[in-house]
Amino acid sequence: MQLYDPSSSGAEKNLSRAMAFATLDGKKIGILENGKLNASEMLREVADLFVARNGCTIQAIYSKSNASAPAPAETLAKAVAEVDFLITGLGD
């Protein structure tokens, strides 16, 4: 039997949550789909709820090719510049 140490010896990251919006009214939505079957359709339905309830607009749909990997840094940087928030999730 071989045991693996799951701890990390890398540099400690100082992460924090984004500030919450006071309102979602009129915000620009981005959709980050993960390439799974029906992901775009499911996430579009969720985004449509924000449109109907809060007057948001769907600004862009971003894609990543590997559902289990983080989105590429350049994709996230583009989203930061273009939208107020992202909707993502699994689409099986």
N, C-alpha and C positions, 0 to 999 in steps of 0.2 A: 504494500500500500504506500502510495506517495501522497504526502500532505502538502498543500499550498497555503502560503500566508496571504490572506486577502487584504491585509492592511497596505496602505500606500506610504512610500517613503519620499514622495515628491513634495514640492513646496506647498504649503498650506494656502488655500484660496480664501479670500475674504469676499463672500458673496452676500448680496442683499436683494430684497424684493423691490420691484419697481413701485413707484408711488401709485396709489389708487386714483382713478379718475373721480372727480366730484360728480360727473354725469357722463353717460355714454352718448348723449344726444349729438348727432351729427358727426360722430367719429368715423375715421376711415379704417376699414377692416382689410386685413390681409389674410389669405387662406394659405396655410402651409400643408400641402398634401404629401403623403409619404410613398406614393407609388402603389399602394395596395389597391386591390379591386374595390371599387365603389367609394374610395376615400374622397375624391373630389365631389361626388354627388352628395355624400353624407355631410361633408363640411359646408357645402354650399347651402344645404337646407338649414343648418345651424346659423350660418351667416344671414340667411333670409329672415330669420326670427329677429336678429338685431336690427335689420333694415326696417321691418314692419313695426317693431316696438319702440325703437329709439331713433329712427330717421338716419341710421348709419348708411354709409355707402361702401360697397365692395370695391376696393381699389385695385387689388392685384391677387393673382394666384401664383404662389411659389411652389416649386417642386424639389423633392430630394429623392434620390434613387434607391436609398437603403433605409427601410423603415426602422431598423434597429440602431442606426448611426445618427449622430447629431447632424443638423443641417450645416452645410458648408458656411464658413465665416462670411464669404462674399454674399451669399444669399441672405443671411441675417443682416448684414450691413445695408444691403439694398432695401430690405423691409423696414429697417429703422428710419431710413430716409424717406420712405414713401407712405407708410401707414401709421396709425395710432396704436393698433394692437393686432395680434395674430390669433387666429383660431387654428388649432391643429388637433389631430387625434388619429386613431387607427381606423381603417376602413374595411375590415373584412366583413 
